[in-house]
Amino acid sequence: MGWLSLRSRLNGSSPHVTSFKPSTEHVEQIKHAEHFEHAEHVEEIHLEYPIQDSSIPDSDLPYIPAAVVRDQKSSLLQGQGRVWIVVDTVIYDCTQFIDEHPGGETVIRSFVGEDCSWQFWRFHDKAIMEQWGRPLRVGRTEGIRNRFKEMPKYFGPSRSR
């Protein structure tokens, strides 16, 4: 499978620069042996931690160590892995949902392997979680922290006036 790569003609590949404009070229994606081993590892993770039935209570979901959850981010950066996010210690596999997310995929990708609880609850309510999130649960975890400090919520008139 190939993909297009944007390359500058100033990268030293040609001794005679004819243009400063970027150009595109077809580049084949070649996987090395270590990538195949990694792909098998990712498939093992997917088989070991499948999406759980919606009827299972959160407390009965399988426990997944925090290190396995965090590893999804580096795996995804290498072109493998699952799009796992954590909301209130529950792990959601958004791999298939990410393209359907009304807020775009960027917001979900920015929290892969991390906790995004307070950000999630700022934009979603319990009904949204029941309808869209519950069918994406793979497990529960502990020790995953949100890297952002929650901003205070202000209601009513500003006190600075």
N, C-alpha and C positions, 0 to 999 in steps of 0.2 A: 504494500500500500504506500503510496507516495503522498507528499504534501508540498505546498509551495513555500518557499523560503524567500524572505525579503533580504537582499544583500546589497551592500553598497559597492560600487566599482572602485572604491578607494581602499579596499581591504588588502591590497598588495598582490592580488592575483594577476594583475596585468601591468606591465611596465609602462604602458601608454594609456593614461587616463583620458578617455574621450568624453566623459560625462560625469557630472556630479550627482545626477539623479539616481535614485535607487532602482534596481531592476529585480525581476522575479525569475526564479529558475525552478525547475522541477527537481526535487530531492527525494530519493528513496529512503525510507526509514529502515535502517538495518539494526536488528537486535543482536546483541552479543550474548554469549552463553550465560553470563551472570543475569541478564534480563529475563531469560527463560526460567531460570531457577526462581527469580523473584516473582514472576507471573504465576508459577506453581504455588508459591507461598501465599500469594493473594487469593488464588482460587481456594486454597486450603482454609484461609480465614473466612471466605464467603461460605464455604460448606460447613465450617465449624460453628459459625454464628449467623444462621439464616434469619430472615425476618420472621418474627413470632406472630402467632395467632392473636387477633385483636381481643379475644375473650380472656386472655391471660392477664391477671393483675400485674401492675408494675413490680410489686414486691416479689413475684414469682418468676420474673424474667431471669435468664441466665446471667451470672456475673461475668463480666469481661474486665480483665486487669487494665488499669489506666495506661500502661505502657503499650498495650495492643491498640488502644484507641488513639493514642498520640502518634503511633507509627503510621496510621492511615494518611496523615498529612505528608510525610516524606515519601510514602509509597505513591501517593497521588501526583506529587511533583515529578516523579520518575515515569509517569504515564501509566501507573498501575494503581491499585488500591481502591478503596470504597470511600464514598463521600459520607462520612459519619460525623454527626454533630451531637452535642450533649445538651439537654435541657433538663434541669432539675435531676441530675444523676441518671437519667434515662438516655440511652444511645439510640439515635435515629439514623437509618440508612437512607440518605437522600439521593443516592446514585441515580435512580430512575426518575425521581421527582424533580431534580434540579432544573431541568429544562422547562418544567411546568410552573415553577415558582413565580407568582405574579410580580414579586420584587426583583426578579432577575437572578441569575446564577451567581453573580459576584458576591452578594451578601452571604450566601451559604458557603461558597468556596473560602471565604475569609475566615470561617470558623471550623474548618475541617479538623477533626481530632481535638477540638476544644469545646469548652463550655460557652454557651451564648444565652443563658437563661434570662437575664434581665432584658437583654436586647429583644429576645423573642417575645416576652410578655408585654413589652412596650407597644408592639404592633399587632399582636394576636390575642384572641381570647380563648377561653376553655373550649368553646364549641369548635373553633378552628383546629385546635389540637386534637380533639376527639375525632373529627372528620378526616383530617389530612395526616396528622402525626401518628395516631395510634396504629394504623396499618404499616408504619415504617419502623417500628421498634424492633431492635435486635437484642437488646440486653440492658443491663444497668451497670454502673461503675461507681467508683469512689476516687477521690484525689484529683479530679480534673477541675481546675479553677479557671474562672473567667479572667482573661488578662487585662480587662478594662475595669476600672473602678466605676461602680454604678453612679450615674449622675443623679442629684436630687430631683425629685418631682416637685414642681411648683403649682399650686392651685390658688386662685384668687389674685387679688391685686399685689403688685410688687411692693416690698417693704422699703425700697430705696427712695420712694417719693416723699 
